[in-house]
Amino acid sequence: MPQKTSHRLRTVILVVWIVGFLIGTTTHVLDLVAGGLETYAEFPTALRLFWVSLTVIDPITAALLALRRRAGIVLALIVILADIAVNWTVFATVGGNPLFGVVNQTVFAAILLATAPILWRWFPTPSSAAADQQSSSQPI
């Protein structure tokens, strides 16, 4: 029989996810502040657009997770898997990405993949969230 995950552990897992995406946000914002429109100029346009887009996508992911939306879990997994695929490819072919960064992102991705089912079970389904909202808005 599966053991229930404690509320504290679920909260710690959620905080790790959110902090990870806020670190990503901060990294990309700092890159943009330091480099302006020429950030990542040595890389092809598609890579530059991808990395700059994470400046917006990462905080949206963090917000969806903070609101306990299942869409946040899906978006987080898509973002981190795309990010490590891009970054490892750049590391292996073009260079310019530090090994420390791609390894850390890969470890973070493994944590997300391992803990996603826990958050999925904890986060309400869209129908149960709507039912909870409807019942709480009715007069007593």
C-alpha positions in Angstrom: 0.0 0.0 0.0 1.5 3.4 -1.0 2.5 5.6 1.8 1.0 9.1 1.9 3.4 11.9 1.4 3.3 14.3 4.4 2.1 17.9 3.9 5.5 19.2 5.0 7.3 17.1 2.4 4.9 18.2 -0.4 5.5 21.8 0.6 9.3 21.4 0.6 9.1 19.9 -2.9 6.9 22.7 -4.2 9.2 25.3 -2.7 12.2 23.6 -4.4 10.4 23.7 -7.8 9.4 27.4 -7.4 12.8 28.5 -6.2 14.4 26.7 -9.1 12.3 28.6 -11.6 12.9 31.9 -9.8 16.7 31.2 -10.0 16.2 30.7 -13.7 14.3 33.9 -14.0 16.9 35.8 -12.1 19.7 34.4 -14.2 18.1 35.5 -17.4 17.1 38.9 -16.1 20.7 39.5 -14.9 22.0 38.4 -18.4 19.6 40.9 -20.0 20.6 43.7 -17.6 24.3 43.0 -18.2 24.1 42.4 -22.0 21.1 44.4 -23.0 19.8 43.5 -26.5 23.1 42.0 -27.3 22.7 39.3 -24.6 23.9 35.9 -26.0 25.0 37.7 -29.2 27.6 35.0 -30.0 24.8 32.5 -30.4 22.4 31.9 -33.3 19.1 33.9 -33.2 16.9 30.9 -32.3 19.0 30.2 -29.2 18.9 33.8 -28.2 15.1 33.9 -28.5 14.8 30.7 -26.6 16.9 31.9 -23.7 15.3 35.4 -23.6 11.8 33.8 -23.7 12.7 32.0 -20.4 12.8 35.4 -18.8 9.0 35.4 -19.1 8.2 31.7 -19.1 10.1 30.9 -15.9 8.2 33.3 -13.7 4.9 32.2 -15.3 5.8 28.6 -14.4 6.7 29.7 -10.8 3.3 31.5 -10.5 1.3 28.6 -11.7 3.1 26.3 -9.3 2.5 28.8 -6.4 -1.2 28.7 -7.3 -1.0 24.9 -7.3 -2.1 24.6 -10.9 -1.4 21.3 -12.7 -0.6 23.3 -15.8 2.4 24.6 -13.8 3.7 21.0 -13.4 3.3 20.3 -17.1 4.9 23.7 -18.1 7.8 23.2 -15.6 8.6 19.8 -17.1 8.4 21.0 -20.7 10.6 24.0 -19.9 13.3 22.2 -18.0 13.5 19.3 -20.5 13.7 21.7 -23.4 16.3 23.8 -21.5 18.6 20.9 -20.7 18.3 19.6 -24.3 19.2 23.0 -25.7 22.0 23.7 -23.2 23.6 20.2 -23.5 23.5 20.5 -27.2 25.1 23.9 -27.1 27.7 22.6 -24.6 28.6 19.7 -26.8 28.6 21.4 -30.2 29.1 25.2 -29.9 30.5 25.7 -26.4 29.9 28.7 -24.2 27.8 27.0 -21.6 29.7 26.1 -18.4 29.6 22.4 -17.3 28.5 23.4 -13.8 25.4 25.0 -15.2 24.3 22.1 -17.4 25.0 19.6 -14.7 23.0 21.6 -12.1 20.1 21.9 -14.6 20.2 18.2 -15.2 20.1 17.4 -11.5 17.1 19.9 -11.1 15.3 18.1 -14.0 15.8 14.8 -12.4 14.4 16.1 -9.1 11.4 17.5 -11.0 10.8 14.2 -12.8 11.1 12.2 -9.6 8.7 14.5 -7.6 6.2 15.4 -10.3 3.8 12.6 -9.4 3.7 13.8 -5.7 2.7 17.3 -6.8 0.3 16.0 -9.4 -1.6 14.0 -6.7 -1.6 17.0 -4.3 -2.7 19.7 -6.8 -6.4 19.9 -7.3 -7.9 18.8 -10.6 -9.5 21.7 -12.5 -13.0 20.3 -11.9 -12.4 19.9 -8.1 -10.9 23.4 -7.9 -13.9 24.9 -9.7 -16.3 22.9 -7.4 -14.4 24.2 -4.3 -14.6 27.8 -5.6 -18.3 27.5 -6.4 -19.1 26.1 -3.0 -17.1 28.7 -1.2 -18.8 31.5 -3.1 -22.3 30.4 -2.1 -24.0 32.3 0.8 -24.3 30.4 4.1 
